[in-house]
Amino acid sequence: MGSRNIGATNAYRVLGARWGLTVFLLDGAKGFLAARVPALLGPALFRGATSESIVVASLAAGVAAILGHVFSPWLGFKGGRGVATSLGVFLAIVPVPTLLAFLVWVLLMVVSRRVSVGSIGAALAYPFLVFFLQHGNPYRTLLVLITTAISLLVIVRHKANIQRLLAGTEPPLRRGGTSATPSDTGGAR
């Protein structure tokens, strides 16, 4: 229904605020747990696990969760845009820049009344936030590379939204989760 996207925004529009928030939290939790489990279990399961191997494992598991969400094998390799799952992954790994990117998302969404504007803006800002706020992190270069790649993926997944924004047809997020018809959302996936 709606845009036929499995993400939180479509759930909000089609099912209401409660379900939209539930989908958002579950997608975020999926990413958070994927990235946290290696950090929690690595030292216990693998004697001699180094901090480098744990960081790499957390990033790999997190990226796998994002890719699994965006290109779900259960949905014919179609899926969501990866915003909430990415938020969860990076909240587990680098919380400060991630929380700031979330604030950028909220601010842009509130001002524009369009979730896509918040998502695209936060994705554009995020690698820079990681670069400037993780200067003492020994994994900074790796983090910047991974966050840049994921940010680009999120932006590419918003291609239809960008086209509608440029055409002036991107629908605003309505209060209370009122339904959006496929014509309201441009029939996007």
C-alpha positions as CSV (number, residue, x, y, z in Angstrom):
1,M,0.0,0.0,0.0
2,G,1.0,3.6,-0.3
3,S,4.5,3.8,-1.7
4,R,5.0,0.1,-1.3
5,N,8.1,0.8,0.7
6,I,8.7,-1.3,3.8
7,G,10.1,1.7,5.8
8,A,8.8,3.7,8.7
9,T,7.5,6.7,6.6
10,N,5.2,4.5,4.5
11,A,4.1,2.6,7.6
12,Y,3.3,6.0,9.2
13,R,1.3,7.2,6.2
14,V,-0.6,4.0,5.7
15,L,-1.0,2.6,9.2
16,G,-0.6,5.7,11.5
17,A,1.9,7.2,13.8
18,R,2.0,4.3,16.3
19,W,3.0,1.8,13.6
20,G,5.3,4.2,11.8
21,L,7.2,4.8,15.1
22,T,7.2,1.0,15.8
23,V,8.8,0.3,12.4
24,F,11.3,3.1,12.9
25,L,12.3,1.7,16.3
26,L,12.5,-1.9,15.1
27,D,14.6,-1.0,12.1
28,G,16.9,1.0,14.3
29,A,17.1,-1.8,16.9
30,K,18.0,-4.3,14.1
31,G,21.0,-2.1,13.1
32,F,22.0,-1.4,16.7
33,L,22.0,-5.0,17.7
34,A,23.8,-6.1,14.5
35,A,26.6,-3.7,15.3
36,R,26.7,-4.3,19.1
37,V,26.7,-8.1,19.2
38,P,30.3,-8.4,17.9
39,A,31.4,-5.9,20.5
40,L,29.6,-7.7,23.3
41,L,30.3,-11.3,22.4
42,G,33.6,-11.0,20.5
43,P,35.9,-11.0,23.5
44,A,34.0,-13.8,25.2
45,L,33.9,-16.0,22.1
46,F,37.2,-15.3,20.5
47,R,40.1,-15.4,22.9
48,G,42.6,-12.7,21.9
49,A,40.1,-10.7,19.9
50,T,41.7,-7.3,19.3
51,S,39.8,-4.0,19.4
52,E,40.6,-3.7,15.7
53,S,38.9,-7.0,14.9
54,I,35.9,-6.1,17.1
55,V,35.5,-2.7,15.3
56,V,35.8,-4.4,11.9
57,A,33.3,-7.1,12.9
58,S,30.9,-4.5,14.2
59,L,31.1,-2.5,11.0
60,A,30.8,-5.6,8.9
61,A,27.7,-6.8,10.8
62,G,26.2,-3.3,10.7
63,V,26.7,-2.9,7.0
64,A,25.3,-6.4,6.4
65,A,22.1,-5.4,8.4
66,I,21.8,-2.2,6.3
67,L,22.3,-4.0,3.0
68,G,19.9,-6.8,4.1
69,H,17.3,-4.1,4.8
70,V,17.8,-2.2,1.6
71,F,18.2,-5.3,-0.6
72,S,16.1,-7.8,1.2
73,P,16.3,-11.3,-0.3
74,W,12.9,-12.0,1.2
75,L,11.4,-9.2,-1.0
76,G,13.1,-9.8,-4.3
77,F,16.2,-7.7,-3.3
78,K,14.0,-4.7,-2.8
79,G,13.6,-3.0,0.6
80,G,13.7,0.2,2.5
81,R,16.0,3.2,2.2
82,G,18.1,2.2,5.1
83,V,17.8,5.4,7.2
84,A,16.6,3.9,10.5
85,T,18.8,0.8,10.2
86,S,21.8,3.0,9.5
87,L,20.9,5.2,12.5
88,G,20.9,2.1,14.8
89,V,24.2,0.7,13.4
90,F,26.1,3.9,13.8
91,L,24.5,4.8,17.1
92,A,26.2,1.6,18.4
93,I,29.6,2.5,16.9
94,V,29.9,6.3,16.9
95,P,27.1,7.7,19.0
96,V,28.0,11.4,19.1
97,P,28.1,12.2,15.4
98,T,25.2,9.9,14.9
99,L,23.0,11.8,17.4
100,L,24.0,15.0,15.7
101,A,23.0,13.6,12.3
102,F,19.7,12.5,13.9
103,L,19.2,16.1,15.1
104,V,19.9,17.3,11.6
105,W,17.3,14.9,10.3
106,V,14.7,16.1,12.9
107,L,15.4,19.7,12.2
108,L,15.2,19.4,8.4
109,M,12.1,17.2,8.7
110,V,10.3,19.7,11.0
111,V,11.2,22.7,8.8
112,S,10.4,21.0,5.4
113,R,7.7,18.6,6.7
114,R,9.3,16.0,4.4
115,V,11.0,13.0,5.8
116,S,13.1,12.6,2.6
117,V,14.6,16.1,3.1
118,G,15.7,15.2,6.6
119,S,17.1,11.8,5.4
120,I,19.0,13.3,2.5
121,G,20.3,16.2,4.6
122,A,21.4,14.0,7.4
123,A,23.1,11.6,4.9
124,L,25.0,14.5,3.3
125,A,26.1,15.8,6.7
126,Y,27.0,12.5,8.4
127,P,30.4,11.7,6.9
128,F,31.6,15.2,7.7
129,L,30.3,14.9,11.3
130,V,32.3,11.6,11.6
131,F,35.4,13.2,10.1
132,F,35.3,16.2,12.4
133,L,34.2,14.6,15.6
134,Q,36.2,11.4,15.5
135,H,39.7,13.0,15.1
136,G,41.1,11.0,18.0
137,N,39.6,7.7,16.9
138,P,42.2,5.3,15.5
139,Y,39.6,4.0,13.1
140,R,38.6,7.4,11.8
141,T,39.6,6.8,8.2
142,L,37.7,3.5,8.0
143,L,34.6,5.1,9.7
144,V,34.6,8.0,7.2
145,L,34.9,5.6,4.3
146,I,32.1,3.3,5.5
147,T,29.8,6.2,6.5
148,T,30.4,7.9,3.1
149,A,29.5,4.7,1.3
150,I,26.3,4.2,3.4
151,S,25.4,7.9,3.1
152,L,25.7,7.6,-0.7
153,L,23.5,4.5,-0.6
154,V,20.8,6.3,1.4
155,I,20.9,9.2,-1.1
156,V,20.7,6.9,-4.1
157,R,17.8,5.1,-2.5
158,H,16.0,8.5,-2.3
159,K,16.3,9.0,-6.1
160,A,12.5,9.1,-6.7
161,N,12.1,11.4,-3.7
162,I,14.8,13.8,-5.1
163,Q,13.0,13.8,-8.5
164,R,9.7,14.6,-6.7
165,L,11.4,17.3,-4.6
166,L,12.8,18.9,-7.8
167,A,9.4,18.7,-9.4
168,G,7.6,20.1,-6.4
169,T,5.5,17.0,-6.0
170,E,7.0,15.3,-2.9
171,P,4.2,14.9,-0.4
172,P,4.6,16.4,3.1
173,L,4.3,14.2,6.2
174,R,0.8,14.7,7.4
175,R,0.0,14.8,11.1
176,G,-1.4,11.7,12.6
177,G,-0.3,9.3,9.8
178,T,-3.0,9.9,7.3
179,S,-2.9,7.6,4.4
180,A,-1.0,8.5,1.3
181,T,-2.3,7.1,-2.0
182,P,0.2,5.8,-4.6
183,S,-0.4,9.1,-6.5
184,D,0.5,11.1,-3.4
185,T,3.9,9.3,-3.2
186,G,4.5,9.1,-6.9
187,G,4.1,5.3,-6.8
188,A,7.7,5.0,-5.5
189,R,9.1,1.9,-4.0
